[in-house]
Amino acid sequence: MRRSLFIQETGLHMQGYVDCHCHISAGDFDKVLLSFHRGNSCLNLLNMLRVLLQMTSFSPFCFRFSGFVFPCLGVHPVQEVPPHQQRVFIVSVLQDLDAAIPVIEKYKDELVAIGEVGLDFTPRFVSSESDKENQRQVLIRQAQIAKELDLPLEVSCSSSTLSLGVEKALLHAFDGKPSVAMEGVKAGYFFSIPPSIIRSEQKQKLVKQLPLENICLETDSPALGPEKQVRNEPINIRISAEYISTIKGVSLETVMEVTTQNALRLFPKLKSLVVAKGLAGSSKRTSW
């Protein structure tokens, strides 16, 4: 795999895909990530934004793939509690955020976003108005943290984002109506599209409505793959791009370049970190 940076008078041109939302736990994806990181894959995957589920895995994993995997950290609205074998979930509360804040503060220079955050009022998780209010308070506080650190939010609920007045946000796997999504476009938000678009009429309608300038790519690995109940892989990022290309009637190269530039606009820290790495050997062009 050859990945290049071109610094021109017009700015930064980067060739490759950016996976803006994925859950790639240490161990589960080691072989896949090593292949990408060493350049042994036919897919031109430029960078991945890893959404962390366990704070304890932050340091060793992200620094192991430094310059390729970039971390996002936040408190999800629904928390899994041990023993994990039983898959027990509870609604997030402010105490969960209190535990995360020291880690966020410690690694604030490495973080490229706060997330994944949002609201999840699924009845099997939420049994009372108190549960809903706990989620709202956690979300509000994380929005404040994102503003204080000048970081975007990675959100799984659009309506809540609009009410928070957040300036920079990625709406991950948005499952609402296109008309609601357009409110997000007006606010300057971006929408990341997973490979499950090939089996989702809602996602297809969404892409048709959204301007390409507001679209990013994601895999949400290991979820939201092209096949149900089959582990999604980072390589499937190309499936998202190909489907968007077909719907929009533009070339795959155009989708790759525009979505990558969108990611760099949304995550300016990603741009500076990649440029710093890319320019280590040359002021004009670097390949690695």
Long-range contacts (C-beta under 8 A, 24 or more apart in sequence): 1-36, 1-39, 1-40, 1-41, 1-42, 1-43, 1-44, 1-45, 2-39, 2-44, 2-287, 3-39, 3-44, 3-46, 3-287, 3-288, 4-285, 4-286, 4-287, 5-274, 5-275, 5-278, 5-279, 5-285, 5-286, 6-284, 6-285, 7-275, 7-279, 7-283, 7-284, 7-285, 12-264, 12-271, 12-275, 13-257, 14-46, 14-260, 14-261, 14-264, 14-274, 15-44, 15-46, 15-256, 15-257, 15-260, 16-44, 16-45, 16-46, 16-47, 16-256, 16-260, 17-43, 17-44, 17-45, 17-46, 17-217, 17-237, 17-238, 17-241, 17-256, 17-259, 17-260, 18-46, 18-47, 18-48, 18-49, 18-216, 18-217, 18-259, 18-260, 18-263, 18-264, 18-270, 19-45, 19-47, 19-48, 19-49, 19-217, 19-218, 19-219, 19-221, 19-234, 19-237, 20-49, 20-154, 20-170, 20-172, 20-190, 20-192, 20-216, 20-217, 20-218, 20-263, 20-266, 20-267, 21-49, 21-51, 21-72, 21-115, 21-116, 21-154, 21-170, 21-172, 21-173, 21-192, 21-194, 21-218, 21-219, 21-220, 22-48, 22-49, 22-50, 22-51, 22-218, 22-219, 22-220, 22-221, 22-234, 23-50, 23-51, 23-53, 23-220, 23-221, 23-222, 23-223, 24-48, 24-50, 24-69, 24-221, 24-222, 24-234, 25-53, 25-54, 25-57, 25-61, 26-57, 26-60, 26-61, 26-64, 28-222, 29-221, 29-234, 32-233, 32-234, 32-235, 33-65, 33-68, 33-69, 33-234, 36-68, 36-234, 37-65, 37-68, 39-288, 41-235, 43-234, 43-235, 43-237, 43-238, 44-256, 45-234, 45-235, 45-237, 46-260, 46-274, 47-263, 47-270, 47-274, 48-234, 49-112, 49-113, 49-154, 49-267, 49-270, 51-115, 51-116, 51-154, 53-80, 55-99, 55-100, 55-103, 58-103, 58-107, 59-107, 62-110, 67-273, 67-274, 67-277, 70-110, 70-112, 70-267, 70-270, 70-273, 71-107, 71-110, 71-111, 71-112, 72-111, 72-112, 72-113, 72-114, 72-115, 72-116, 72-154, 73-100, 73-103, 73-104, 73-107, 73-111, 73-114, 73-115, 74-100, 74-113, 74-114, 74-115, 74-116, 74-117, 74-142, 74-153, 74-154, 75-100, 75-117, 75-138, 75-142, 76-116, 76-117, 76-118, 76-120, 77-117, 77-118, 77-119, 77-120, 77-135, 77-138, 77-139, 77-156, 77-157, 78-120, 78-122, 78-125, 89-125, 90-125, 91-125, 91-126, 91-131, 91-134, 91-135, 92-134, 92-135, 92-138, 93-134, 93-138, 94-134, 94-137, 94-138, 94-141, 96-138, 97-138, 97-141, 97-142, 101-145, 104-145, 104-149, 108-149, 111-149, 111-151, 111-269, 112-151, 112-152, 112-267, 112-269, 112-270, 112-273, 113-146, 113-151, 113-152, 113-153, 113-154, 113-170, 113-267, 114-142, 114-145, 114-146, 114-149, 114-151, 114-152, 114-153, 114-154, 115-153, 115-154, 115-155, 115-170, 115-172, 116-154, 116-155, 116-156, 116-172, 117-142, 117-143, 117-153, 117-154, 117-155, 117-156, 118-155, 118-156, 118-157, 118-160, 118-161, 119-157, 119-160, 120-156, 120-157, 136-160, 139-164, 140-164, 151-269, 152-266, 152-267, 158-183, 158-184, 158-189, 161-187, 161-189, 162-187, 168-266, 170-216, 170-266, 172-218, 172-220, 173-218, 173-220, 173-224, 174-206, 175-202, 178-205, 178-206, 178-208, 178-209, 178-210, 181-206, 181-209, 181-210, 182-209, 182-210, 184-214, 185-210, 185-211, 185-214, 189-214, 190-214, 190-215, 190-216, 190-262, 190-263, 190-266, 191-215, 191-216, 192-216, 192-217, 192-218, 193-217, 193-218, 193-240, 193-243, 193-244, 194-218, 194-219, 194-220, 194-223, 194-224, 194-225, 194-232, 194-240, 195-219, 195-224, 195-225, 195-226, 195-232, 195-236, 195-237, 195-239, 195-240, 196-224, 196-225, 196-226, 197-239, 197-240, 197-243, 197-244, 198-226, 198-239, 198-243, 199-226, 199-227, 199-228, 204-243, 204-247, 207-243, 207-244, 207-247, 207-248, 208-247, 208-248, 212-244, 212-248, 212-250, 212-254, 212-255, 212-258, 212-259, 213-258, 213-262, 214-262, 215-244, 215-258, 215-259, 215-262, 216-259, 216-262, 216-263, 216-266, 217-241, 217-244, 217-259, 217-263
